[in-house]
Amino acid sequence: MLVIPGFFESYRSLKDRTLKLVFGTSELSPEQVTAIHTALNKSGYMAFHTDMFTDAQLKGIAEIQVDYEDTAKTPGQRLRAVLYRNWEKENQGYENFHDFYIVNMDKLINHFKGKLD
């Protein structure tokens, strides 16, 4: 669990009705920076409190058992979102997401069709 002091700078609404939250910190230790880097692109839960967390609160947070399954989206919507994030990271020469999506969905379909024979 990563616990660092920070300040809530801003947020913005995204097309998929989620929010992007932006936090700032004061100077961090190398260990804290490493922990942040290790957590990059991972799912998790975040707690924000304007006062320092008590030991009891931290213990309660650490004991939370969560299921990271995204039940708000259908499996098809989740796959499309994952493909979009991949396109953002490495577009493989495709100028628009639609073309990237069609080609990669065809690859997935053909992969599983091949298992039918």
Secondary structure as a PSIPRED ss2 file (coil, helix, strand):
# PSIPRED VFORMAT (PSIPRED V4.0)

   1 M C   1.000  0.000  0.000
   2 L C   1.000  0.000  0.000
   3 V C   1.000  0.000  0.000
   4 I C   1.000  0.000  0.000
   5 P C   1.000  0.000  0.000
   6 G E   0.000  0.000  1.000
   7 F E   0.000  0.000  1.000
   8 F E   0.000  0.000  1.000
   9 E E   0.000  0.000  1.000
  10 S E   0.000  0.000  1.000
  11 Y E   0.000  0.000  1.000
  12 R E   0.000  0.000  1.000
  13 S E   0.000  0.000  1.000
  14 L C   1.000  0.000  0.000
  15 K C   1.000  0.000  0.000
  16 D C   1.000  0.000  0.000
  17 R C   1.000  0.000  0.000
  18 T C   1.000  0.000  0.000
  19 L E   0.000  0.000  1.000
  20 K E   0.000  0.000  1.000
  21 L E   0.000  0.000  1.000
  22 V E   0.000  0.000  1.000
  23 F E   0.000  0.000  1.000
  24 G E   0.000  0.000  1.000
  25 T E   0.000  0.000  1.000
  26 S C   1.000  0.000  0.000
  27 E C   1.000  0.000  0.000
  28 L C   1.000  0.000  0.000
  29 S C   1.000  0.000  0.000
  30 P H   0.000  1.000  0.000
  31 E H   0.000  1.000  0.000
  32 Q H   0.000  1.000  0.000
  33 V H   0.000  1.000  0.000
  34 T H   0.000  1.000  0.000
  35 A H   0.000  1.000  0.000
  36 I H   0.000  1.000  0.000
  37 H H   0.000  1.000  0.000
  38 T H   0.000  1.000  0.000
  39 A H   0.000  1.000  0.000
  40 L C   1.000  0.000  0.000
  41 N C   1.000  0.000  0.000
  42 K C   1.000  0.000  0.000
  43 S C   1.000  0.000  0.000
  44 G C   1.000  0.000  0.000
  45 Y C   1.000  0.000  0.000
  46 M C   1.000  0.000  0.000
  47 A C   1.000  0.000  0.000
  48 F C   1.000  0.000  0.000
  49 H C   1.000  0.000  0.000
  50 T C   1.000  0.000  0.000
  51 D C   1.000  0.000  0.000
  52 M C   1.000  0.000  0.000
  53 F C   1.000  0.000  0.000
  54 T C   1.000  0.000  0.000
  55 D H   0.000  1.000  0.000
  56 A H   0.000  1.000  0.000
  57 Q H   0.000  1.000  0.000
  58 L H   0.000  1.000  0.000
  59 K H   0.000  1.000  0.000
  60 G H   0.000  1.000  0.000
  61 I H   0.000  1.000  0.000
  62 A H   0.000  1.000  0.000
  63 E C   1.000  0.000  0.000
  64 I C   1.000  0.000  0.000
  65 Q C   1.000  0.000  0.000
  66 V C   1.000  0.000  0.000
  67 D C   1.000  0.000  0.000
  68 Y C   1.000  0.000  0.000
  69 E C   1.000  0.000  0.000
  70 D C   1.000  0.000  0.000
  71 T C   1.000  0.000  0.000
  72 A C   1.000  0.000  0.000
  73 K C   1.000  0.000  0.000
  74 T C   1.000  0.000  0.000
  75 P H   0.000  1.000  0.000
  76 G H   0.000  1.000  0.000
  77 Q H   0.000  1.000  0.000
  78 R H   0.000  1.000  0.000
  79 L H   0.000  1.000  0.000
  80 R H   0.000  1.000  0.000
  81 A H   0.000  1.000  0.000
  82 V H   0.000  1.000  0.000
  83 L H   0.000  1.000  0.000
  84 Y H   0.000  1.000  0.000
  85 R H   0.000  1.000  0.000
  86 N H   0.000  1.000  0.000
  87 W H   0.000  1.000  0.000
  88 E H   0.000  1.000  0.000
  89 K H   0.000  1.000  0.000
  90 E C   1.000  0.000  0.000
  91 N C   1.000  0.000  0.000
  92 Q C   1.000  0.000  0.000
  93 G C   1.000  0.000  0.000
  94 Y C   1.000  0.000  0.000
  95 E C   1.000  0.000  0.000
  96 N C   1.000  0.000  0.000
  97 F H   0.000  1.000  0.000
  98 H H   0.000  1.000  0.000
  99 D H   0.000  1.000  0.000
 100 F H   0.000  1.000  0.000
 101 Y H   0.000  1.000  0.000
 102 I H   0.000  1.000  0.000
 103 V H   0.000  1.000  0.000
 104 N H   0.000  1.000  0.000
 105 M H   0.000  1.000  0.000
 106 D H   0.000  1.000  0.000
 107 K H   0.000  1.000  0.000
 108 L H   0.000  1.000  0.000
 109 I H   0.000  1.000  0.000
 110 N H   0.000  1.000  0.000
 111 H H   0.000  1.000  0.000
 112 F H   0.000  1.000  0.000
 113 K H   0.000  1.000  0.000
 114 G H   0.000  1.000  0.000
 115 K C   1.000  0.000  0.000
 116 L C   1.000  0.000  0.000
 117 D C   1.000  0.000  0.000
